[in-house]
Each structure stands twice: as structure tokens, then as C-alpha cells.
Amino acid sequence: MTERALQPAAETLPLYGAPVIGAGETVASIAAALAGSVLAPAGRLWRLAVAGTLVPILVWAGLRSAVPAEFGPAGAAWWIGLAAGCLLIAGLLLLAGVAWRCGIGRLTQTAALLCAGLAALHPVPVHPVSLGALLLAGFGLWAAALLPDWAVLRDAAEPDRRRARLYRTLSAGWCGSALQWLAWERACRGFGLLGILAAVAVLIDLALVAALRTERHDTLLPIALLVEAVLSGAGLIAALATALRRSGRLDGLITGRHLDILGRLLLAFGLAALYCHVTEIVTALLYGDAAERARLTRRFLGDEAPAFWTLMLAGLVPTQLFWIPAIRRSPLALGLIGALVAIGLGADHVLATRIGMTGATFADLLTAGIATLGSAGLFVLGLLLLLRLVPPVGIAETRQLALAENAHAAPRAPEIAPDTRPGQPLGQSLGQLPGQPPGQPPGLIAIFASEAGLAEAARGLSGPRGPRLDAFGPVPMPEAAAALHRADRGLNRLALFGAFLGFAAFVAIRIAGLAGEMPDGPASVAALLARPLSWPDVWPPPWPASWPLSGAMAAVPALSAAAAGGVLGLGVALVSALRAGRTGRVLPAALAGHFVLTIEPSGAPFNPAALARRLSALPADAGRPLALYGLAAEPLR
């Protein structure tokens, strides 16, 4: 497979201040490279990688039935921790508006979705609603973030009718209008927030299960699980980013600055996780009773020692190597240590789910370990297949970063051959732009180098009796949306309404199920909800209705149900906003990747020549278009 090698990021400055995107990247080059990596025929390396995943998948399938039942929850908890960690990273970086997230955002979202799906293949130690909300939130964020990228692939895949039809369906009518971009930005932030809520809820669920299983009730346990989830997710992303950077020749989009930041992230959360475990050990030694000290002895020297030392030596201690800048910035070292950390932290879920090693043979431990790692073959296979469907790096966000970082990244005036009609006066049915379907309304199309210029022109032309304006662009356009007075607040309302419905539905179904099981009917529900839980009540989990929940335990799946309802409500709102953002005008493919202002009559007298002169008189840096076309693609200046 032949791919264009992206220009490496310029690193003449110290790495801490190096750019997070290659100096030569532009709006056009980013789309060409990332769309080409998807649409190009599969290469030999990709085929070999797919074939290589079949071995661990077959091993996993063969050993799955031989794994002792008590080891299943640890494997599920490992995948849940990875999914929650990746979703937390993706959501937090999105809400914080961190610019460098563009290089790793798509990998993080894809990994979260795949890990949540793999967790569902194991006997999960959490409520199914919590896992379902995690999977739904991961899918919502992944699919919503892909909408503008699918539109780019739709335009690039036109020669291949089958692929173009697929991406046309997936893009859901995306045309890049200002209203669609506004809805897309709000929806992505909403999905990010709901993903954080779902991830925190499922980690609290894991902590409650671990507390019941181990009789450990200190408040540090949920914090430790959350920190280790983020650490394992960062380790997985570090391993994937280094592999993709090398195999996909994406040095200009996943730069050395990304690797340095990932190394610092692993170092920081590795220190936090070490602090949690050291604090637990010191507290047990100084203030613990005989049972807590006996548990420490088992961890250091007894039946829990293999899992404990695997956690320490593979999951936590290697992160401290990133104090050394040369190791932190080495792609090979970062990838290997990241993978080791992601795998080693699975041992903590063995401890958290309190799988007693007493009575378990070495063969049982080896079988469980091989089967769990063999399921990683499914993850790699899913990732390889998805990266043949979607770009490995987000096109829209990376274009936005290029426009902010590279002065030359702005699109130039498109080369459109004039389709003039001699003798036809300007402003009277000028014909159609090349590539336009028949029946388009008359109007003008202005091309701009930046969103700021488009917004300035829109403000100059808007008014009570002004023409009807709309804006299109390759990146989000908040300034243009404000100039055009575009607003959409329905997304937030529908998301909140969906969250309320999800919460109410869970509570209603739960109470109805409990009332049906009680001999005295609904009168016993209140007493049942207030009863404390003991471990035999919840393990193995007899889902869905026979789990007697206390008030505290019911709050966690109820929060997950609210997050799931919010995701569904936000999805419906996004689809409605995309339909509302469609326009009657279909822009030609030659204008893809440009900032475009369409000017159409709105009932008042419409004089294209006067409007053209008005735009041409604007200063070059304050609203003058690069090019101005009538419907016949005839340059008006």
C-alpha cells in the first residue's frame, strides 16, 4: 500500500515547546493523507497483522471453557478498567479543549469502544446497566466525532460507488454548514460528559463489588481503581499511538510532543497509583488489626503474592522510568512500557475481585492468564478492521489545529473552470456551478481563506432586508455561526430529558421487579431497599431482578441508566439538528475543504453585481473573498 509520508513535526525548539502538528500540514494535505490511508487497498503489513491475530483468538476460544469460573470476573474487570480509562481520557481532553488531543483522540475513542465490547464477552462483576451505559456512551462519542470525517471519505470515495454509498449513509447528510458544526461541537461535548459519568459509575460499581468481596471498606479503594483505570488507558493509548505512528507514517500528526505528553501522563498517574498502594500498606501496618496484617502477609508472601508482585513490577514500577527524558521520548520505550503497564494492571483486578489463590493450581493460573491475553487478539483484530473503515486520526479536529498552528494551512481559491453563458446578464439565471444538480436556486458563492473573513463578510451583508446567508467550512465555525445568528439549544434539553427518562425507567422497573418477588407485595419494597447487603446476595450475580439492592447500591446503576438515557436523547437531538442544518444547495466537490458563504435571495430585490462589488470593496484582511462565483462559476472579479 502506497501512502504519502506526512511531514515530520519541526523540533528545532526544545521538545517541551515543540508543535503538536507537522509544520507542512494543511487542510488539503490532512484530508488527502487520512482519507487515503482508509481508501487505499490494504497492504501486505495489514494482512499479516490480521493473520497474526488469529492465533491468540483461537487460543482464547479453545481455553475459554477451561478457565475456572472464579477467574472470569477478573478478565471482565480488566477490560472494563481499560474502557473506562480510555473514555475518561477522551472525555476530559474534549471538555478541556486540549489542542494536542487531536493526534490521539480517535485512538482513545476507538479503544474505549472495543474494550467495553470485549468486557461484555466475560461474566461481568458489575450491574449490566453500568456496562451497557459504558458501551453506549463509548459508541455515541465515537460515532458523533466521526460524522465530518465520514463526509470527507464520502467525497473522496466517489469513484468507488459502493464505498461512497456506505459513507453517504454514515455521514447522515453532513454538508458542513454552520448549524451542523454548532450541533456537532455541542453533541461531542455532551457525549464526552456522559461518557465520563458512565465511566465513573462503572468504576464505583467495581469498587463496591470489590469492597463486598474483600470486606475492604476504606474510601481509598474507588480512588485507586479510578487512577489505575486512567493509567491503564494511557498505557494502552501509548502503545497504540507509537505503533500507528510508525506503521502509518503519521509523524506529522502524532508527533514527538504527543509521545512526551503520554510519557508524563503515565509518570503522573503511576505515582498516584503507587501512592494509593503504599498508603494502604502503611495504614495497615500502623493502624490495621490482625486481619488486615494477615492480608498484607498473603499479598507479600502468600497466595496473593503472584498477582501483587505482577502489579508492582509490571504495572506500576516501570512508569517511574519516565523520569528520564530520553526514555520518555523514545517511541520504542514508550510503546513497550505502555503495553506492559496496561497488561500488568490487570493483576490488580485479580486482587480487587478477591480471587483466592488457595486451591488454585499453577495450571489454573496459567490457563486464565493465557486466555485473558488471548482475548487481546480480538481487540487487535477489531482495531485493524475499524481502521480500514475510519481515519486513525480525526480529520476535522486536526484541520482545526493546522489552521491555528500553521500560517500556510488555510485553503486557497479553488480552480473551477468557468461555465459561462455568453449574452446572459449578471443576476438572471446564470446557470449552475460545475457539479451542481439541476434546479438549484440562484445566488452567489464566496470563497474565503479563513472563518474570520467569512464571519466579517456575513456581518456586513446581514440585515433585515439582506439576502439569505449560510456558511460552510471544513472545521467548526463558532464565529461564523454567531455572525449568522445560528443557535441550537435543543441538544441540551433532549439530553437532560433522556437522562431523566433513563433514571425513572430504571427505578420503576427495579421497584416493579422487587415488588413482584416479595410475598407481601409492594409493602416490603421499602424494607428490602434499606437492608444491608452481604456478599452471598450478589455473587454470582443473579440478574436482573433478583438482586436485592440497598439504597446505596441502587444509586450506581441508576446513575448509569441516566447516562444511557442521556446518550440516547442526545443522539436523537443530533440527528434532528443535522437534518435542520441541511440546505437546499449542494456545493460542488471542488469547494470541499474551503470556507464558503452562500448568498441567496430572501424576498427583497436581489442584485448579485451590487453584492459582488460590495464584497470586493472590503479590506483583504476583513471580509474580502478569495473568489466570488455566480452559479455558472463565472468569476465576478
Secondary structure, DSSP 8 states (H G I E B T S, - for coil): ------------S-GGG--SS-TT--HHHHHHHHHHHHHS---HHHHHHHHHHHHHHHHHHHHGGGS-GGGHHHHHHHHHHHHHHHHHHHHHHHHHT-GGGHHHHHHHHHHHHHHHHHHTTS--SS-HHHHHHHHHHHHHHHHHHTHHHHHHHHHHTTTSHHHHHHHHHHTTT---BHHHHHHHHHHHHHHHHHHHHHHHHHHHHHHHHHHHHHT---THHHHHHHHHHHHHHHHHHHHHHHHHHHHTT-TTTS-HHHHHHHHHHHHHHHHHHHHHHHHHHHHHHHH--HHHHHHHHHHHHSTTHHHHHHIIIIIIGGGGGGGSHHHHT-HHHHHHHHHHHHHHTHHHHHHHTT---TT--HHHHHHHHHHHHHTHHHHHHHHHHHTTTS-SS-HHHHHHHHHHH-TT-S-----------TT--TTS-----TT--TT----EEEEESSHHHHHHHHHHH-STT--EEEEE-SS--HHHHHHTT----HHHHHHHHHHHHHHHHHHHHHHHHHHHH-TTGGGGHHHHHHS---HHHHSS--TTT-----HHHHHHHHHHHHHHHHHHHHHHHHHHHHHHH--S----GGGTTSEEEEEE--SS---HHHHHHHHHTS-TTTT--SEEEETT--B--
